[in-house]
Amino acid sequence: MQFHIPQYIDIEDKIFGPLTLKQAIYVAGGVGGAYLVWRTVPYIFISAPLIFGIGLLAWALAFFPREKLGRPFIEVLEAGFNYMLRDKLYTWKKTTKEAVAGKEEQFLPSEPLSTPVVPSGKLSSTSFNLDVRGAPKTGEIEKDRQL
């Protein structure tokens, strides 16, 4: 029995003519916002740039291609707002030392690294050899059993 594998599952359904549900909501929100600005702002030289900005934002949200940015425009917009509003964590800032005339820096030698201690005793020495040399060969195992 053959099973049909669904294809194109990442494409959204077109609900309102050529628009998906998200696109229709973004376009309706843009038209509604533009209408609100047109009705509430009395001067055309103030309302025209606002209407243009709202229309541009609605177009970008609804129709900007996902492939250009690697993710939907709404996620990029959200990341931009989060970057602007949240605190930034600076982990390193390069500072310059001011040279003080007549004062020399003192050099303090660092502590030498400790060397590993070779364990004493048959069991710990065997485990150390396994760690360093790898698994013993069969001839070496028989030698150890004779001892």
C-alpha positions in Angstrom: 0.0 0.0 0.0 1.4 3.4 -0.9 1.0 6.4 1.3 0.8 9.9 0.0 3.4 12.2 1.5 2.2 15.8 1.9 4.2 18.4 0.0 4.5 22.1 0.4 3.5 22.1 4.0 5.3 25.3 4.8 3.1 27.3 2.4 0.2 29.0 4.1 -3.4 28.7 2.7 -4.8 31.5 0.6 -8.0 32.6 2.4 -8.8 36.0 1.1 -8.2 35.8 -2.7 -4.4 35.9 -3.2 -3.8 36.8 0.5 -3.2 34.5 3.5 -4.9 35.2 6.8 -1.8 37.0 8.2 -1.4 39.2 5.1 -5.1 40.1 5.2 -4.8 41.1 8.9 -1.7 43.3 8.2 -3.3 45.0 5.2 -6.5 45.6 7.1 -4.6 47.0 10.0 -2.6 49.3 7.7 -5.8 50.6 6.0 -7.5 51.1 9.4 -4.5 52.9 10.8 -4.2 55.1 7.8 -8.0 55.9 7.9 -7.7 56.8 11.7 -4.8 59.2 11.0 -6.7 60.8 8.1 -9.8 61.4 10.2 -8.0 62.6 13.4 -5.1 64.7 12.2 -6.4 68.0 10.7 -3.4 69.0 8.7 -2.4 67.2 5.5 1.3 68.0 5.8 1.3 66.1 9.1 -1.0 63.3 8.2 0.4 62.5 4.8 3.9 61.3 6.1 2.1 59.3 8.8 -0.2 57.6 6.4 2.7 56.9 4.1 4.7 55.4 7.0 1.8 53.2 8.1 1.2 52.0 4.6 4.9 51.2 4.1 5.0 49.3 7.4 1.8 47.4 6.5 3.3 46.5 3.1 6.5 45.3 4.6 4.7 43.2 7.2 2.4 41.6 4.6 4.6 41.2 1.5 8.3 41.5 2.3 9.9 38.3 1.1 11.0 35.9 3.8 14.0 34.8 1.8 15.6 38.3 1.9 16.1 38.3 5.6 16.0 34.6 6.4 12.9 35.0 8.6 9.6 36.9 8.6 9.8 40.7 8.8 7.7 40.8 12.0 10.5 38.8 13.8 13.1 41.2 12.5 11.0 44.2 13.7 10.5 42.6 17.1 14.3 41.9 17.5 15.0 45.5 16.6 12.6 46.8 19.2 14.0 44.4 21.8 17.5 45.6 21.0 16.6 49.3 21.4 14.6 48.9 24.6 16.5 46.3 26.6 19.7 46.9 28.5 22.9 46.0 26.7 25.5 43.8 28.4 29.0 44.9 27.6 31.5 42.2 28.6 34.7 43.8 27.5 35.9 47.3 26.7 39.4 48.0 25.7 41.0 50.7 27.9 44.3 52.4 27.4 46.8 52.7 30.2 48.1 56.1 30.8 51.9 56.2 31.2 52.9 57.8 34.4 56.2 59.6 34.1 58.9 58.4 36.4 57.1 55.3 37.6 58.0 51.8 36.2 55.8 48.8 36.3 56.9 45.9 38.4 57.0 42.5 36.9 55.6 39.6 39.0 56.5 36.2 37.7 53.6 33.8 37.5 53.4 30.5 39.3 54.7 27.4 37.4 52.1 24.9 36.3 51.9 21.9 38.5 53.0 18.5 37.1 50.9 15.4 37.4 51.9 13.0 40.2 52.5 9.5 39.1 50.4 7.2 41.3 52.0 4.5 43.4 50.5 1.1 43.9 49.8 -1.6 41.4 46.1 -0.8 40.7 46.6 3.0 40.3 49.8 2.5 38.3 47.8 0.2 35.9 45.0 2.7 35.5 47.6 5.5 34.9 49.3 3.3 32.2 45.9 2.7 30.6 45.2 6.4 30.4 48.6 7.2 29.0 49.4 4.3 26.7 46.0 3.0 25.8 44.7 -0.6 26.2 47.4 -3.2 26.9 48.2 -5.9 24.4 47.5 -9.6 25.2 51.2 -10.4 25.9 51.4 -7.7 28.6 48.2 -9.0 30.3 49.7 -12.4 30.7 52.9 -11.0 32.0 51.0 -9.0 34.6 49.1 -12.2 35.7 52.4 -14.1 36.2 53.7 -11.4 38.6 
